[in-house]
Amino acid sequence: MATLRITQVKSRIGTKQNQRDTLRSLGLRKIRQTVERPDDPQTRGYVHTVRHLVTVEEVQA
């Protein structure tokens, strides 16, 4: 199954509360921090919410 590598590239300062909560639930706390999450509909929804703050790469495991 594929994995998503998600990297925060912009600051959460000035964003809406739900976007800050979404970054926290993804495990992102700092700019340039990277996490790997399974490629499932829930993770895709999280990424869609903060798509302007993160970059996403698909990784084959």
PDBQT receptor file of N, H, CA, C and O in Angstrom, charges set to zero:
ATOM      1  N   MET A   1       0.840  -1.187   0.000  1.00  0.00    +0.000 N 
ATOM      2  CA  MET A   1       0.000   0.000   0.000  1.00  0.00    +0.000 C 
ATOM      3  C   MET A   1       0.879   1.241   0.000  1.00  0.00    +0.000 C 
ATOM      4  O   MET A   1       1.952   1.253   0.602  1.00  0.00    +0.000 OA
ATOM      5  N   ALA A   2       0.424   2.268  -0.667  1.00  0.00    +0.000 N 
ATOM      6  H   ALA A   2      -0.448   2.259  -1.156  1.00  0.00    +0.000 HD
ATOM      7  CA  ALA A   2       1.193   3.498  -0.789  1.00  0.00    +0.000 C 
ATOM      8  C   ALA A   2       1.136   4.304   0.505  1.00  0.00    +0.000 C 
ATOM      9  O   ALA A   2       0.218   4.170   1.314  1.00  0.00    +0.000 OA
ATOM     10  N   THR A   3       2.138   5.133   0.664  1.00  0.00    +0.000 N 
ATOM     11  H   THR A   3       2.884   5.243   0.007  1.00  0.00    +0.000 HD
ATOM     12  CA  THR A   3       2.236   6.023   1.811  1.00  0.00    +0.000 C 
ATOM     13  C   THR A   3       2.392   7.442   1.294  1.00  0.00    +0.000 C 
ATOM     14  O   THR A   3       2.982   7.658   0.236  1.00  0.00    +0.000 OA
ATOM     15  N   LEU A   4       1.870   8.403   2.032  1.00  0.00    +0.000 N 
ATOM     16  H   LEU A   4       1.391   8.227   2.892  1.00  0.00    +0.000 HD
ATOM     17  CA  LEU A   4       2.029   9.810   1.683  1.00  0.00    +0.000 C 
ATOM     18  C   LEU A   4       3.081  10.443   2.577  1.00  0.00    +0.000 C 
ATOM     19  O   LEU A   4       3.029  10.311   3.800  1.00  0.00    +0.000 OA
ATOM     20  N   ARG A   5       4.035  11.128   1.964  1.00  0.00    +0.000 N 
ATOM     21  H   ARG A   5       4.077  11.235   0.971  1.00  0.00    +0.000 HD
ATOM     22  CA  ARG A   5       5.033  11.896   2.706  1.00  0.00    +0.000 C 
ATOM     23  C   ARG A   5       4.570  13.349   2.671  1.00  0.00    +0.000 C 
ATOM     24  O   ARG A   5       4.532  13.972   1.609  1.00  0.00    +0.000 OA
ATOM     25  N   ILE A   6       4.222  13.880   3.832  1.00  0.00    +0.000 N 
ATOM     26  H   ILE A   6       4.253  13.374   4.694  1.00  0.00    +0.000 HD
ATOM     27  CA  ILE A   6       3.624  15.210   3.938  1.00  0.00    +0.000 C 
ATOM     28  C   ILE A   6       4.618  16.122   4.643  1.00  0.00    +0.000 C 
ATOM     29  O   ILE A   6       5.098  15.806   5.732  1.00  0.00    +0.000 OA
ATOM     30  N   THR A   7       4.926  17.259   4.016  1.00  0.00    +0.000 N 
ATOM     31  H   THR A   7       4.537  17.516   3.131  1.00  0.00    +0.000 HD
ATOM     32  CA  THR A   7       5.886  18.217   4.552  1.00  0.00    +0.000 C 
ATOM     33  C   THR A   7       5.214  19.574   4.690  1.00  0.00    +0.000 C 
ATOM     34  O   THR A   7       4.609  20.072   3.740  1.00  0.00    +0.000 OA
ATOM     35  N   GLN A   8       5.318  20.170   5.864  1.00  0.00    +0.000 N 
ATOM     36  H   GLN A   8       5.809  19.766   6.636  1.00  0.00    +0.000 HD
ATOM     37  CA  GLN A   8       4.775  21.515   6.067  1.00  0.00    +0.000 C 
ATOM     38  C   GLN A   8       5.748  22.517   5.468  1.00  0.00    +0.000 C 
ATOM     39  O   GLN A   8       6.935  22.500   5.796  1.00  0.00    +0.000 OA
ATOM     40  N   VAL A   9       5.255  23.402   4.582  1.00  0.00    +0.000 N 
ATOM     41  H   VAL A   9       4.291  23.416   4.315  1.00  0.00    +0.000 HD
ATOM     42  CA  VAL A   9       6.127  24.369   3.924  1.00  0.00    +0.000 C 
ATOM     43  C   VAL A   9       5.769  25.816   4.251  1.00  0.00    +0.000 C 
ATOM     44  O   VAL A   9       6.544  26.726   3.954  1.00  0.00    +0.000 OA
ATOM     45  N   LYS A  10       4.609  26.037   4.858  1.00  0.00    +0.000 N 
ATOM     46  H   LYS A  10       3.979  25.299   5.099  1.00  0.00    +0.000 HD
ATOM     47  CA  LYS A  10       4.220  27.390   5.243  1.00  0.00    +0.000 C 
ATOM     48  C   LYS A  10       3.808  27.409   6.704  1.00  0.00    +0.000 C 
ATOM     49  O   LYS A  10       3.443  26.378   7.270  1.00  0.00    +0.000 OA
ATOM     50  N   SER A  11       3.868  28.570   7.301  1.00  0.00    +0.000 N 
ATOM     51  H   SER A  11       4.165  29.407   6.842  1.00  0.00    +0.000 HD
ATOM     52  CA  SER A  11       3.540  28.740   8.707  1.00  0.00    +0.000 C 
ATOM     53  C   SER A  11       2.041  28.623   8.954  1.00  0.00    +0.000 C 
ATOM     54  O   SER A  11       1.228  28.925   8.081  1.00  0.00    +0.000 OA
ATOM     55  N   ARG A  12       1.691  28.179  10.155  1.00  0.00    +0.000 N 
ATOM     56  H   ARG A  12       2.352  27.933  10.865  1.00  0.00    +0.000 HD
ATOM     57  CA  ARG A  12       0.283  28.100  10.540  1.00  0.00    +0.000 C 
ATOM     58  C   ARG A  12      -0.224  29.419  11.099  1.00  0.00    +0.000 C 
ATOM     59  O   ARG A  12      -1.421  29.552  11.357  1.00  0.00    +0.000 OA
ATOM     60  N   ILE A  13       0.656  30.400  11.293  1.00  0.00    +0.000 N 
ATOM     61  H   ILE A  13       1.627  30.291  11.083  1.00  0.00    +0.000 HD
ATOM     62  CA  ILE A  13       0.254  31.699  11.833  1.00  0.00    +0.000 C 
ATOM     63  C   ILE A  13      -0.706  32.377  10.856  1.00  0.00    +0.000 C 
ATOM     64  O   ILE A  13      -0.427  32.468   9.660  1.00  0.00    +0.000 OA
ATOM     65  N   GLY A  14      -1.817  32.842  11.368  1.00  0.00    +0.000 N 
ATOM     66  H   GLY A  14      -2.043  32.768  12.340  1.00  0.00    +0.000 HD
ATOM     67  CA  GLY A  14      -2.794  33.545  10.546  1.00  0.00    +0.000 C 
ATOM     68  C   GLY A  14      -3.794  32.633   9.863  1.00  0.00    +0.000 C 
ATOM     69  O   GLY A  14      -4.646  33.113   9.115  1.00  0.00    +0.000 OA
ATOM     70  N   THR A  15      -3.717  31.335  10.096  1.00  0.00    +0.000 N 
ATOM     71  H   THR A  15      -3.025  30.945  10.704  1.00  0.00    +0.000 HD
ATOM     72  CA  THR A  15      -4.670  30.412   9.492  1.00  0.00    +0.000 C 
ATOM     73  C   THR A  15      -5.856  30.198  10.422  1.00  0.00    +0.000 C 
ATOM     74  O   THR A  15      -5.825  30.594  11.587  1.00  0.00    +0.000 OA
ATOM     75  N   LYS A  16      -6.899  29.570   9.894  1.00  0.00    +0.000 N 
ATOM     76  H   LYS A  16      -6.924  29.249   8.947  1.00  0.00    +0.000 HD
ATOM     77  CA  LYS A  16      -8.084  29.291  10.698  1.00  0.00    +0.000 C 
ATOM     78  C   LYS A  16      -7.793  28.190  11.707  1.00  0.00    +0.000 C 
ATOM     79  O   LYS A  16      -6.867  27.396  11.537  1.00  0.00    +0.000 OA
ATOM     80  N   GLN A  17      -8.601  28.161  12.758  1.00  0.00    +0.000 N 
ATOM     81  H   GLN A  17      -9.352  28.806  12.895  1.00  0.00    +0.000 HD
ATOM     82  CA  GLN A  17      -8.389  27.182  13.830  1.00  0.00    +0.000 C 
ATOM     83  C   GLN A  17      -8.498  25.753  13.319  1.00  0.00    +0.000 C 
ATOM     84  O   GLN A  17      -7.734  24.892  13.754  1.00  0.00    +0.000 OA
ATOM     85  N   ASN A  18      -9.429  25.477  12.404  1.00  0.00    +0.000 N 
ATOM     86  H   ASN A  18     -10.050  26.177  12.051  1.00  0.00    +0.000 HD
ATOM     87  CA  ASN A  18      -9.562  24.102  11.921  1.00  0.00    +0.000 C 
ATOM     88  C   ASN A  18      -8.330  23.669  11.119  1.00  0.00    +0.000 C 
ATOM     89  O   ASN A  18      -7.986  22.487  11.112  1.00  0.00    +0.000 OA
ATOM     90  N   GLN A  19      -7.674  24.600  10.455  1.00  0.00    +0.000 N 
ATOM     91  H   GLN A  19      -7.954  25.560  10.461  1.00  0.00    +0.000 HD
ATOM     92  CA  GLN A  19      -6.453  24.264   9.723  1.00  0.00    +0.000 C 
ATOM     93  C   GLN A  19      -5.306  23.996  10.686  1.00  0.00    +0.000 C 
ATOM     94  O   GLN A  19      -4.507  23.091  10.448  1.00  0.00    +0.000 OA
ATOM     95  N   ARG A  20      -5.207  24.759  11.765  1.00  0.00    +0.000 N 
ATOM     96  H   ARG A  20      -5.857  25.494  11.958  1.00  0.00    +0.000 HD
ATOM     97  CA  ARG A  20      -4.177  24.503  12.776  1.00  0.00    +0.000 C 
ATOM     98  C   ARG A  20      -4.406  23.147  13.430  1.00  0.00    +0.000 C 
ATOM     99  O   ARG A  20      -3.457  22.400  13.671  1.00  0.00    +0.000 OA
ATOM    100  N   ASP A  21      -5.670  22.828  13.717  1.00  0.00    +0.000 N 
ATOM    101  H   ASP A  21      -6.440  23.434  13.521  1.00  0.00    +0.000 HD
ATOM    102  CA  ASP A  21      -5.993  21.534  14.307  1.00  0.00    +0.000 C 
ATOM    103  C   ASP A  21      -5.651  20.388  13.361  1.00  0.00    +0.000 C 
ATOM    104  O   ASP A  21      -5.181  19.337  13.798  1.00  0.00    +0.000 OA
ATOM    105  N   THR A  22      -5.884  20.588  12.077  1.00  0.00    +0.000 N 
ATOM    106  H   THR A  22      -6.266  21.441  11.722  1.00  0.00    +0.000 HD
ATOM    107  CA  THR A  22      -5.584  19.554  11.086  1.00  0.00    +0.000 C 
ATOM    108  C   THR A  22      -4.083  19.309  10.994  1.00  0.00    +0.000 C 
ATOM    109  O   THR A  22      -3.652  18.158  10.927  1.00  0.00    +0.000 OA
ATOM    110  N   LEU A  23      -3.284  20.369  10.991  1.00  0.00    +0.000 N 
ATOM    111  H   LEU A  23      -3.635  21.304  11.046  1.00  0.00    +0.000 HD
ATOM    112  CA  LEU A  23      -1.826  20.193  10.980  1.00  0.00    +0.000 C 
ATOM    113  C   LEU A  23      -1.373  19.419  12.203  1.00  0.00    +0.000 C 
ATOM    114  O   LEU A  23      -0.515  18.542  12.101  1.00  0.00    +0.000 OA
ATOM    115  N   ARG A  24      -1.944  19.736  13.363  1.00  0.00    +0.000 N 
ATOM    116  H   ARG A  24      -2.641  20.448  13.446  1.00  0.00    +0.000 HD
ATOM    117  CA  ARG A  24      -1.572  19.037  14.592  1.00  0.00    +0.000 C 
ATOM    118  C   ARG A  24      -1.964  17.565  14.516  1.00  0.00    +0.000 C 
ATOM    119  O   ARG A  24      -1.201  16.701  14.949  1.00  0.00    +0.000 OA
ATOM    120  N   SER A  25      -3.140  17.270  13.972  1.00  0.00    +0.000 N 
ATOM    121  H   SER A  25      -3.759  17.972  13.620  1.00  0.00    +0.000 HD
ATOM    122  CA  SER A  25      -3.578  15.877  13.879  1.00  0.00    +0.000 C 
ATOM    123  C   SER A  25      -2.737  15.084  12.877  1.00  0.00    +0.000 C 
ATOM    124  O   SER A  25      -2.610  13.865  12.998  1.00  0.00    +0.000 OA
ATOM    125  N   LEU A  26      -2.172  15.766  11.899  1.00  0.00    +0.000 N 
ATOM    126  H   LEU A  26      -2.275  16.755  11.801  1.00  0.00    +0.000 HD
ATOM    127  CA  LEU A  26      -1.243  15.106  10.974  1.00  0.00    +0.000 C 
ATOM    128  C   LEU A  26       0.119  14.880  11.627  1.00  0.00    +0.000 C 
ATOM    129  O   LEU A  26       0.915  14.078  11.136  1.00  0.00    +0.000 OA
ATOM    130  N   GLY A  27       0.392  15.576  12.725  1.00  0.00    +0.000 N 
ATOM    131  H   GLY A  27      -0.254  16.227  13.123  1.00  0.00    +0.000 HD
ATOM    132  CA  GLY A  27       1.663  15.434  13.417  1.00  0.00    +0.000 C 
ATOM    133  C   GLY A  27       2.686  16.474  13.014  1.00  0.00    +0.000 C 
ATOM    134  O   GLY A  27       3.877  16.315  13.285  1.00  0.00    +0.000 OA
ATOM    135  N   LEU A  28       2.232  17.541  12.367  1.00  0.00    +0.000 N 
ATOM    136  H   LEU A  28       1.266  17.670  12.147  1.00  0.00    +0.000 HD
ATOM    137  CA  LEU A  28       3.144  18.589  11.905  1.00  0.00    +0.000 C 
ATOM    138  C   LEU A  28       3.144  19.750  12.893  1.00  0.00    +0.000 C 
ATOM    139  O   LEU A  28       2.094  20.295  13.234  1.00  0.00    +0.000 OA
ATOM    140  N   ARG A  29       4.332  20.112  13.341  1.00  0.00    +0.000 N 
ATOM    141  H   ARG A  29       5.184  19.669  13.064  1.00  0.00    +0.000 HD
ATOM    142  CA  ARG A  29       4.453  21.195  14.316  1.00  0.00    +0.000 C 
ATOM    143  C   ARG A  29       5.336  22.335  13.826  1.00  0.00    +0.000 C 
ATOM    144  O   ARG A  29       5.168  23.476  14.258  1.00  0.00    +0.000 OA
ATOM    145  N   LYS A  30       6.278  22.041  12.927  1.00  0.00    +0.000 N 
ATOM    146  H   LYS A  30       6.414  21.114  12.577  1.00  0.00    +0.000 HD
ATOM    147  CA  LYS A  30       7.226  23.051  12.469  1.00  0.00    +0.000 C 
ATOM    148  C   LYS A  30       7.285  23.072  10.945  1.00  0.00    +0.000 C 
ATOM    149  O   LYS A  30       6.923  22.101  10.280  1.00  0.00    +0.000 OA
ATOM    150  N   ILE A  31       7.740  24.178  10.419  1.00  0.00    +0.000 N 
ATOM    151  H   ILE A  31       8.034  24.966  10.959  1.00  0.00    +0.000 HD
ATOM    152  CA  ILE A  31       7.983  24.267   8.981  1.00  0.00    +0.000 C 
ATOM    153  C   ILE A  31       9.146  23.336   8.638  1.00  0.00    +0.000 C 
ATOM    154  O   ILE A  31      10.116  23.240   9.390  1.00  0.00    +0.000 OA
ATOM    155  N   ARG A  32       9.041  22.662   7.514  1.00  0.00    +0.000 N 
ATOM    156  H   ARG A  32       8.253  22.740   6.903  1.00  0.00    +0.000 HD
ATOM    157  CA  ARG A  32      10.008  21.673   7.000  1.00  0.00    +0.000 C 
ATOM    158  C   ARG A  32       9.964  20.337   7.738  1.00  0.00    +0.000 C 
ATOM    159  O   ARG A  32      10.793  19.467   7.470  1.00  0.00    +0.000 OA
ATOM    160  N   GLN A  33       9.024  20.154   8.655  1.00  0.00    +0.000 N 
ATOM    161  H   GLN A  33       8.350  20.860   8.873  1.00  0.00    +0.000 HD
ATOM    162  CA  GLN A  33       8.866  18.857   9.301  1.00  0.00    +0.000 C 
ATOM    163  C   GLN A  33       8.105  17.935   8.356  1.00  0.00    +0.000 C 
ATOM    164  O   GLN A  33       7.163  18.362   7.689  1.00  0.00    +0.000 OA
ATOM    165  N   THR A  34       8.513  16.684   8.303  1.00  0.00    +0.000 N 
ATOM    166  H   THR A  34       9.278  16.338   8.846  1.00  0.00    +0.000 HD
ATOM    167  CA  THR A  34       7.918  15.701   7.409  1.00  0.00    +0.000 C 
ATOM    168  C   THR A  34       7.386  14.517   8.204  1.00  0.00    +0.000 C 
ATOM    169  O   THR A  34       8.026  14.044   9.142  1.00  0.00    +0.000 OA
ATOM    170  N   VAL A  35       6.207  14.047   7.815  1.00  0.00    +0.000 N 
ATOM    171  H   VAL A  35       5.687  14.431   7.052  1.00  0.00    +0.000 HD
ATOM    172  CA  VAL A  35       5.618  12.846   8.404  1.00  0.00    +0.000 C 
ATOM    173  C   VAL A  35       5.161  11.936   7.274  1.00  0.00    +0.000 C 
ATOM    174  O   VAL A  35       4.900  12.390   6.160  1.00  0.00    +0.000 OA
ATOM    175  N   GLU A  36       5.068  10.655   7.572  1.00  0.00    +0.000 N 
ATOM    176  H   GLU A  36       5.280  10.286   8.477  1.00  0.00    +0.000 HD
ATOM    177  CA  GLU A  36       4.535   9.698   6.604  1.00  0.00    +0.000 C 
ATOM    178  C   GLU A  36       3.249   9.127   7.160  1.00  0.00    +0.000 C 
ATOM    179  O   GLU A  36       3.204   8.666   8.300  1.00  0.00    +0.000 OA
ATOM    180  N   ARG A  37       2.205   9.159   6.350  1.00  0.00    +0.000 N 
ATOM    181  H   ARG A  37       2.241   9.534   5.423  1.00  0.00    +0.000 HD
ATOM    182  CA  ARG A  37       0.885   8.678   6.738  1.00  0.00    +0.000 C 
ATOM    183  C   ARG A  37       0.378   7.726   5.655  1.00  0.00    +0.000 C 
ATOM    184  O   ARG A  37       0.752   7.856   4.490  1.00  0.00    +0.000 OA
ATOM    185  N   PRO A  38      -0.475   6.769   6.037  1.00  0.00    +0.000 N 
ATOM    186  CA  PRO A  38      -1.043   5.865   5.030  1.00  0.00    +0.000 C 
ATOM    187  C   PRO A  38      -1.933   6.630   4.058  1.00  0.00    +0.000 C 
ATOM    188  O   PRO A  38      -2.570   7.616   4.428  1.00  0.00    +0.000 OA
ATOM    189  N   ASP A  39      -1.970   6.173   2.829  1.00  0.00    +0.000 N 
ATOM    190  H   ASP A  39      -1.452   5.372   2.528  1.00  0.00    +0.000 HD
ATOM    191  CA  ASP A  39      -2.784   6.814   1.799  1.00  0.00    +0.000 C 
ATOM    192  C   ASP A  39      -4.205   6.264   1.895  1.00  0.00    +0.000 C 
ATOM    193  O   ASP A  39      -4.543   5.269   1.253  1.00  0.00    +0.000 OA
ATOM    194  N   ASP A  40      -5.029   6.924   2.704  1.00  0.00    +0.000 N 
ATOM    195  H   ASP A  40      -4.755   7.732   3.225  1.00  0.00    +0.000 HD
ATOM    196  CA  ASP A  40      -6.425   6.529   2.848  1.00  0.00    +0.000 C 
ATOM    197  C   ASP A  40      -7.301   7.784   2.748  1.00  0.00    +0.000 C 
ATOM    198  O   ASP A  40      -6.784   8.900   2.782  1.00  0.00    +0.000 OA
ATOM    199  N   PRO A  41      -8.614   7.610   2.626  1.00  0.00    +0.000 N 
ATOM    200  CA  PRO A  41      -9.490   8.772   2.446  1.00  0.00    +0.000 C 
ATOM    201  C   PRO A  41      -9.406   9.804   3.573  1.00  0.00    +0.000 C 
ATOM    202  O   PRO A  41      -9.539  11.001   3.320  1.00  0.00    +0.000 OA
ATOM    203  N   GLN A  42      -9.189   9.360   4.798  1.00  0.00    +0.000 N 
ATOM    204  H   GLN A  42      -9.081   8.387   5.004  1.00  0.00    +0.000 HD
ATOM    205  CA  GLN A  42      -9.096  10.290   5.927  1.00  0.00    +0.000 C 
ATOM    206  C   GLN A  42      -7.876  11.198   5.772  1.00  0.00    +0.000 C 
ATOM    207  O   GLN A  42      -7.976  12.414   5.939  1.00  0.00    +0.000 OA
ATOM    208  N   THR A  43      -6.738  10.610   5.457  1.00  0.00    +0.000 N 
ATOM    209  H   THR A  43      -6.657   9.622   5.322  1.00  0.00    +0.000 HD
ATOM    210  CA  THR A  43      -5.521  11.394   5.276  1.00  0.00    +0.000 C 
ATOM    211  C   THR A  43      -5.652  12.332   4.088  1.00  0.00    +0.000 C 
ATOM    212  O   THR A  43      -5.208  13.478   4.150  1.00  0.00    +0.000 OA
ATOM    213  N   ARG A  44      -6.260  11.856   3.002  1.00  0.00    +0.000 N 
ATOM    214  H   ARG A  44      -6.621  10.925   2.951  1.00  0.00    +0.000 HD
ATOM    215  CA  ARG A  44      -6.483  12.716   1.837  1.00  0.00    +0.000 C 
ATOM    216  C   ARG A  44      -7.353  13.919   2.193  1.00  0.00    +0.000 C 
ATOM    217  O   ARG A  44      -7.125  15.020   1.691  1.00  0.00    +0.000 OA
ATOM    218  N   GLY A  45      -8.346  13.715   3.054  1.00  0.00    +0.000 N 
ATOM    219  H   GLY A  45      -8.531  12.821   3.462  1.00  0.00    +0.000 HD
ATOM    220  CA  GLY A  45      -9.198  14.821   3.502  1.00  0.00    +0.000 C 
ATOM    221  C   GLY A  45      -8.431  15.839   4.324  1.00  0.00    +0.000 C 
ATOM    222  O   GLY A  45      -8.612  17.046   4.168  1.00  0.00    +0.000 OA
ATOM    223  N   TYR A  46      -7.561  15.334   5.214  1.00  0.00    +0.000 N 
ATOM    224  H   TYR A  46      -7.414  14.353   5.342  1.00  0.00    +0.000 HD
ATOM    225  CA  TYR A  46      -6.712  16.239   5.994  1.00  0.00    +0.000 C 
ATOM    226  C   TYR A  46      -5.824  17.075   5.074  1.00  0.00    +0.000 C 
ATOM    227  O   TYR A  46      -5.709  18.289   5.241  1.00  0.00    +0.000 OA
ATOM    228  N   VAL A  47      -5.209  16.421   4.115  1.00  0.00    +0.000 N 
ATOM    229  H   VAL A  47      -5.303  15.434   3.979  1.00  0.00    +0.000 HD
ATOM    230  CA  VAL A  47      -4.305  17.119   3.190  1.00  0.00    +0.000 C 
ATOM    231  C   VAL A  47      -5.082  18.151   2.380  1.00  0.00    +0.000 C 
ATOM    232  O   VAL A  47      -4.580  19.247   2.129  1.00  0.00    +0.000 OA
ATOM    233  N   HIS A  48      -6.294  17.813   1.974  1.00  0.00    +0.000 N 
ATOM    234  H   HIS A  48      -6.701  16.923   2.179  1.00  0.00    +0.000 HD
ATOM    235  CA  HIS A  48      -7.102  18.755   1.200  1.00  0.00    +0.000 C 
ATOM    236  C   HIS A  48      -7.397  20.019   2.006  1.00  0.00    +0.000 C 
ATOM    237  O   HIS A  48      -7.431  21.117   1.450  1.00  0.00    +0.000 OA
ATOM    238  N   THR A  49      -7.610  19.868   3.312  1.00  0.00    +0.000 N 
ATOM    239  H   THR A  49      -7.582  18.977   3.764  1.00  0.00    +0.000 HD
ATOM    240  CA  THR A  49      -7.913  21.007   4.173  1.00  0.00    +0.000 C 
ATOM    241  C   THR A  49      -6.741  21.977   4.263  1.00  0.00    +0.000 C 
ATOM    242  O   THR A  49      -6.946  23.189   4.324  1.00  0.00    +0.000 OA
ATOM    243  N   VAL A  50      -5.520  21.460   4.273  1.00  0.00    +0.000 N 
ATOM    244  H   VAL A  50      -5.353  20.475   4.224  1.00  0.00    +0.000 HD
ATOM    245  CA  VAL A  50      -4.327  22.312   4.448  1.00  0.00    +0.000 C 
ATOM    246  C   VAL A  50      -3.423  22.262   3.217  1.00  0.00    +0.000 C 
ATOM    247  O   VAL A  50      -2.205  22.401   3.335  1.00  0.00    +0.000 OA
ATOM    248  N   ARG A  51      -4.005  22.066   2.054  1.00  0.00    +0.000 N 
ATOM    249  H   ARG A  51      -4.994  21.953   1.958  1.00  0.00    +0.000 HD
ATOM    250  CA  ARG A  51      -3.208  21.882   0.828  1.00  0.00    +0.000 C 
ATOM    251  C   ARG A  51      -2.326  23.079   0.493  1.00  0.00    +0.000 C 
ATOM    252  O   ARG A  51      -1.330  22.912  -0.210  1.00  0.00    +0.000 OA
ATOM    253  N   HIS A  52      -2.656  24.288   0.972  1.00  0.00    +0.000 N 
ATOM    254  H   HIS A  52      -3.466  24.424   1.543  1.00  0.00    +0.000 HD
ATOM    255  CA  HIS A  52      -1.849  25.471   0.701  1.00  0.00    +0.000 C 
ATOM    256  C   HIS A  52      -0.679  25.605   1.688  1.00  0.00    +0.000 C 
ATOM    257  O   HIS A  52       0.167  26.483   1.521  1.00  0.00    +0.000 OA
ATOM    258  N   LEU A  53      -0.624  24.750   2.707  1.00  0.00    +0.000 N 
ATOM    259  H   LEU A  53      -1.312  24.037   2.843  1.00  0.00    +0.000 HD
ATOM    260  CA  LEU A  53       0.432  24.821   3.719  1.00  0.00    +0.000 C 
ATOM    261  C   LEU A  53       1.424  23.662   3.628  1.00  0.00    +0.000 C 
ATOM    262  O   LEU A  53       2.470  23.695   4.277  1.00  0.00    +0.000 OA
ATOM    263  N   VAL A  54       1.111  22.645   2.838  1.00  0.00    +0.000 N 
ATOM    264  H   VAL A  54       0.261  22.618   2.311  1.00  0.00    +0.000 HD
ATOM    265  CA  VAL A  54       1.929  21.433   2.792  1.00  0.00    +0.000 C 
ATOM    266  C   VAL A  54       2.246  21.030   1.360  1.00  0.00    +0.000 C 
ATOM    267  O   VAL A  54       1.597  21.468   0.410  1.00  0.00    +0.000 OA
ATOM    268  N   THR A  55       3.271  20.174   1.233  1.00  0.00    +0.000 N 
ATOM    269  H   THR A  55       3.798  19.818   2.005  1.00  0.00    +0.000 HD
ATOM    270  CA  THR A  55       3.524  19.482  -0.028  1.00  0.00    +0.000 C 
ATOM    271  C   THR A  55       3.377  17.993   0.247  1.00  0.00    +0.000 C 
ATOM    272  O   THR A  55       3.639  17.523   1.355  1.00  0.00    +0.000 OA
ATOM    273  N   VAL A  56       2.956  17.260  -0.775  1.00  0.00    +0.000 N 
ATOM    274  H   VAL A  56       2.743  17.642  -1.675  1.00  0.00    +0.000 HD
ATOM    275  CA  VAL A  56       2.674  15.840  -0.613  1.00  0.00    +0.000 C 
ATOM    276  C   VAL A  56       3.380  15.054  -1.704  1.00  0.00    +0.000 C 
ATOM    277  O   VAL A  56       3.327  15.409  -2.881  1.00  0.00    +0.000 OA
ATOM    278  N   GLU A  57       4.046  13.975  -1.290  1.00  0.00    +0.000 N 
ATOM    279  H   GLU A  57       4.089  13.686  -0.334  1.00  0.00    +0.000 HD
ATOM    280  CA  GLU A  57       4.669  13.041  -2.228  1.00  0.00    +0.000 C 
ATOM    281  C   GLU A  57       4.115  11.657  -1.943  1.00  0.00    +0.000 C 
ATOM    282  O   GLU A  57       3.880  11.299  -0.789  1.00  0.00    +0.000 OA
ATOM    283  N   GLU A  58       3.908  10.879  -2.999  1.00  0.00    +0.000 N 
ATOM    284  H   GLU A  58       4.099  11.170  -3.937  1.00  0.00    +0.000 HD
ATOM    285  CA  GLU A  58       3.456   9.514  -2.823  1.00  0.00    +0.000 C 
ATOM    286  C   GLU A  58       4.689   8.604  -2.807  1.00  0.00    +0.000 C 
ATOM    287  O   GLU A  58       5.539   8.678  -3.695  1.00  0.00    +0.000 OA
ATOM    288  N   VAL A  59       4.773   7.755  -1.795  1.00  0.00    +0.000 N 
ATOM    289  H   VAL A  59       4.083   7.695  -1.074  1.00  0.00    +0.000 HD
ATOM    290  CA  VAL A  59       5.925   6.873  -1.618  1.00  0.00    +0.000 C 
ATOM    291  C   VAL A  59       5.428   5.431  -1.691  1.00  0.00    +0.000 C 
ATOM    292  O   VAL A  59       4.475   5.060  -1.007  1.00  0.00    +0.000 OA
ATOM    293  N   GLN A  60       6.078   4.627  -2.523  1.00  0.00    +0.000 N 
ATOM    294  H   GLN A  60       6.852   4.929  -3.079  1.00  0.00    +0.000 HD
ATOM    295  CA  GLN A  60       5.730   3.217  -2.600  1.00  0.00    +0.000 C 
ATOM    296  C   GLN A  60       6.550   2.458  -1.566  1.00  0.00    +0.000 C 
ATOM    297  O   GLN A  60       7.777   2.549  -1.545  1.00  0.00    +0.000 OA
ATOM    298  N   ALA A  61       5.869   1.717  -0.715  1.00  0.00    +0.000 N 
ATOM    299  H   ALA A  61       4.871   1.644  -0.732  1.00  0.00    +0.000 HD
ATOM    300  CA  ALA A  61       6.566   0.996   0.360  1.00  0.00    +0.000 C 
ATOM    301  C   ALA A  61       6.891  -0.424  -0.033  1.00  0.00    +0.000 C 
ATOM    302  O   ALA A  61       7.476  -1.165   0.757  1.00  0.00    +0.000 OA
TER     303      ALA A  61
